[in-house]
């Protein structure tokens, strides 16, 4: 379901706290060759043909961020990835997402080198970035795979660290919301010293960060769950009092079925089941969730360099981070699982017992307390007595780099390094509950003993009001589980940069700059889980098992770049230059494939202070380990309404070809349930998903065209306007559950309403006909290279810097992004969704604003 959103964020305009737009070049104090983000070529007059936003250390310090993604999110080109402000699904990390293409398509670097991912989806946790050591942050929008390799489809975020820090710096940050909660604290200590008369330098920085939680229920906007369809309250069917669905037995007529069909909620006053109304009887899942996720981080960074001679400058880096992150969800429950319940269960109110017997055709003589006859019941009861569910993430990462760089001869320089990193995550799920113990506890015909007493079973009362589940009952059914993830990355790379001397254009003063190099990268990842986590639906509320998995991938790459000045210092041609680049990649993950990335850029400065720049690139992204090797498991997906719930469905047409009723029967809805199918439990269904070892790389065509204006009559003013387009083909994606269901049940895709390929991916519960419960694999969504993504728009960035003498510096910044295209198509037969202005899990990102202004 798509939901319209309204996004309009005020322009950032503050003394000493704005984000400046840097058009680059970076102005050095002396004539030295510098390397800018977006190219490996070092030159005296470094400029970029790709749009670059640069945030300096002073600007970072003035905004007082606790986490670095808070700074990145102030750029209009960035959309929220997961992080401290994201609760469910955060994975315990903080990521960066450019252009809404997802964190997997944004490359994160530190000093131009890759960081070790924290999960099997190859996402980088920016909690590892030492804020106190940042010199600047460069954000390159537009593909950069020809320079940096795979994953730079949307762009690159490069964290550039300070060089040769000397002295002692102690800094602390404290923040609090206007309501006095959500406190944030960050403390950093940095110590640096030069060595051997300035030939070397050593820096050590340690820091701590803590963030207090803020729950959604603490603010009016987060106190209720709202429907994505109409904006009204949308309560979960897993609620209390209990909601059940019982399939009408064969031979029982509707007139005799006093229980009724579909979801029925217990009326505690009468002891009878009545029609379930989500708007009044549904459970509000919002209040316990976090608006601000709690964080406890410890960090240590070590930097060292030593100049042996002009030809050899050795350097080393070490980054260690330990972070504890906690996310919370509404209380666990039975979530519509189909359970066998004795009709003589002591906790069933007598009027309700008679209703259930009527639906199942059980005689009055057998419909009595103590009878062991079991009835299959789809049970929905929220365990509020247990408290909320928790996900505790304990993350550790260590990355080291050793390298040597220096001059070769004349303008030629080299840089060779090896980076080794490992990240480990322990995830503990608390207060979720066990399906097996739930089933055992429901099999009881007296209030004291379960039918099967092993394991200390305590009969469970789900038919009473809140509080009817005692601590002893909770202790028996409660379950916590543990999952372990380890990712290692090894990178060895070398590059050479220089210029071709006398080989140059006759109309230019500067020589042709070139760079070339090679890179080897290997990523290995694995996760392990405990026994309960490997059983389908055993951990209540998860749906999917988490089997152990392991995989690796290797990339060998060669690349070359050239910057060719064509015309310089001529009328209406202060500078005309051409930028070229190509990278060849050998990708191995079981089998080996080769592909290329490339770039062609141009720069024209007709007048001093005015530049026109453009870039066309072919970017790539290799599949990650999760996409390649994840086993097929049933997870959870969102679905508000099952197509087989529609009003036109009835038993009379269940055997009539060409009708929706018949197609529902053919795809697993029992005939006795047709016309009364319960709604998806908690608005969620099982979804069968997994990796595909045959996946290939994604390809993206990116185009940028813009101007940079720095008028001489207004010193300190920089204005940039850039138009961008990105088209991702062979996108690694899977259709949404809605795509599959539409492909089967929607006449726009299946005009004859006959069984087709899409219908073959639907696996309902044979007992209830729903997509809930351990006996339903749900909707199968297969990963493939059939997806397409279209993103486009334009950026306007204005920066103004004015020196105020002894008062300091006034920085004014404004950046604006207008989105013109944001479309996603999972497969050739799926719907091409225009996601602009909507919130949807069926798009590349969860929200796609029409425009953003910051």
Order of alpha helices (4+ residues) and beta strands (2+ residues): beta-beta-beta-beta-alpha-alpha-beta-beta-beta-beta-beta-alpha-beta-beta-beta-beta-beta-beta-beta-beta-alpha-beta-beta-beta-beta-alpha-beta-beta-beta-alpha-alpha-beta-beta-beta-beta-beta-beta-alpha-beta-alpha-beta-beta-beta-alpha-beta-beta-beta-beta-beta-beta-beta-beta
